[in-house]
Amino acid sequence: MISEEYLYAIALRECSMIGDINFHKLVRTFGSAEEAWKKAKKEYSKADGIGRKTVADIGKEEYLKFAEKEMKFCEKNQIMIRLRHLNKLPYLLNECDDAPAILYQKGNFEDSLPKISLVGTRSMTSYGKQFISDFFEATKPYKYISVSGLALGVDKEVHEQSIQHQIPTIAVLAHGFHTLYPSKNKKLSEKIVEENGALITEFNSSRKPDRENFIQRNRIIAGLSPSTIVVETGFGGGSVSTASFANDYNREVFALPGKITDPHSQGCNQLIFQNKASAISTIKDLMNSLGFNPTKEKTSELFPYSELNIQLTESQETVYQSIKAHPQVSLDDLAQMISMASYKILPIILELELLGKVKSFSGRQFTAI
């Protein structure tokens, strides 16, 4: 039997002015969701930044009735309810300031396994599909969990390749468990649960897949993993928001570069150019960056190249040699060293990253590979 704390947590979170952050403030102040429900309306001033308007809905019977109905729905459909303030969230997600107060989960996964989030456009090309296939083929000897959003395109391919290679996968939904969107992925969602994976969502069973939910969902995809890989996305694509959340959480972001004329790659190229993501040059280098210990067997490369065949231009050579001589040099220091404007250096660094000669770090710092 689920304790009353879960009942009051659902009721409290349902109140119109109680989002995840206000929920956390109230629970921290009063010690539990039950105590917050019973005391916050009269003693709201005890909680920092909480006003009378914020607590106006607390205590209303309709929210308790909704919570009772929600709990019965979860019990009937074998849905686990995970509360942040009881330390029940996945451990990395719990570190995020705006982590969901409540997480609903169908299926199970081993939280101690490392997780990798892979996201991208719904209109995936053969280039993106080949990368995903190569990535899962190369990483199949390792134990980890993939994370994506169960959308069509890249997300669907990530979940399917995970299942094919017997890698557990987590699908983060942008709606409640009363439905499955898109409906085309219903069988896939069932397979994910069957194959030691899980479906998770912060939305209760009444919530529909509204447009704004998808951006909100993306912060969970980013928060679950230490690393996010953006496979293909256009300018302003939803995956760009996932990368932004990952940057805000101080997590690693990698992006698959493509032709500057390809609309499916322009978002990835922009992330790399703005130093918000590291460029993926080879599967082998990506695996090393993700912490996979390479096997003795040869790992296939995304962009095979011979070190001897790389001929750098004069400007590329100047920038490369300066970075090589000063590991983790900042952009400003580099500009001063070679007397070149920062905006002129950045495109050259991007070219060097694509050639596998340079790696970028947060804070616009660079090192030679």
C-alpha positions, 0 to 999 in steps of 0.5 A: 500500500502506498503511504499517505505521503504520496497522496499528499505529494500528488495533491500538492503538486497539482495545485495551480501555483505549485511547480517543482521548485515551490514544491521543494521549498514547501517540503523542505520548510515543513518536512513532508508533503503531508505537513506542507498540505496541512500547514502551508496555507496558514504558515506560508511565510516560513518558506522563502519566496512563497506568498499567499497567492502561491498557497491559495489552492492548498487544502482543497478537497478536489486535489486530494480526490484527484490524488486518490484517483491517480494512485489507483490508476498507478496501482492498476497499471503497475506504475511506480511513483518516485518522489524527489524529497524521499530521494527516489529519483535517479541519482543524477537527475536528483542533482538538478535544481529543477528536477521533477518533484514526482516521477511516474515510471513503468518498467525498471532499470538499474540506476547504477549503470551509466546512462547516455542520452541520444536525441535528434530530429524526427526527420532523420536522414540515412547519415544519422541512422548510420551513425546510430547503428555504428554507435550501438554496434561499437558499444554493445560490449559495454554495460550502460543505459540509453536515454531518449524521448520516444519520438519518431526519427532519431529517438525511435532509432535509438530505442530500437537499436538499443533493444536490438543490441540488448542495451536497456533503454529509457524513454522519457514521455511528454504526457501522462500514462493514459495514452502513448504518443506517437501511437505508432510507437506503442509496440516499441514502448511495450518492448522497451519495458519487456527488455529491462528498460523503462518509460518515465514521465513527470506528468500525471495520467490526465496530462496530454502531449501538449507542445510545451511539455516536450521542452519540459521533457527535454530537461529530464533527458539531459538530467538523467545522463552525464553525456548527451549526444545530438545526432541530427537537428536543424536550427531551433530544433527541440534537441537544441533545448536538450543540449542547452539543459545539459550545458546548464547542468554542467554535463558533456554534450557531443554533436554530429557535424554535417554539411553546412548546407544540410538543414538536418545538421545545421543545429549540430554545427551551430552547437559546435561553433558556439562551443556548446558541444564537442564535435564527433569525429570518430566513434572511437574518439567518442567512446574514449570521451564517454569513458568506454575503455576501447577493446583491442579490436579495431573500432570503426571510425565515423570519418576514417582518415590517415594522419599522414594525409591531413594537410593543414592550411597555413592558418590551421597550422598556426592555430593548431601549433599554438594550441599544441604548445599551450594545452587548454588555452583559452580563446582570448589568450589564443587570439592574443598569441597569434594576433588574430580576432576571436571571430576568425579563430573559431571557424578554424578551430571548428575545422580542426575539431572535424579533422580530429586535431583539436578538442574543445572544453567548457569556457572556450578552452582548447587542447590538441589531440 
